[in-house]
Amino acid sequence: MGQHSPIQKETRHVGQKAAKAKRGSTSSNDTAKILEQIARNSTMRIELDMKKDADEKAMNEEYVREMEYIRK
């Protein structure tokens, strides 16, 4: 940087640590996103379980019909 530059770098004393950039607090935002994802996953899991139960019930009913047909 030249001497005529409008932006000048601030000097720090020897032994003084450089200041860290301030980070925005994203913990509450991240937490909300994680909770939403958990809710979506739970809903999808319930729907999959209900579909699986319905499929198993249909298969069992078909099996019973086949067994009755074989007996006749």
Secondary structure, 3 states (H helix, E strand, C coil): CCCCCCCCCCCCCCCCCCCCCCCCCCHHHHHHHHHHHHHHHHHHHHHHHHHHHHHHHHHHHHHHHHHHHHHC
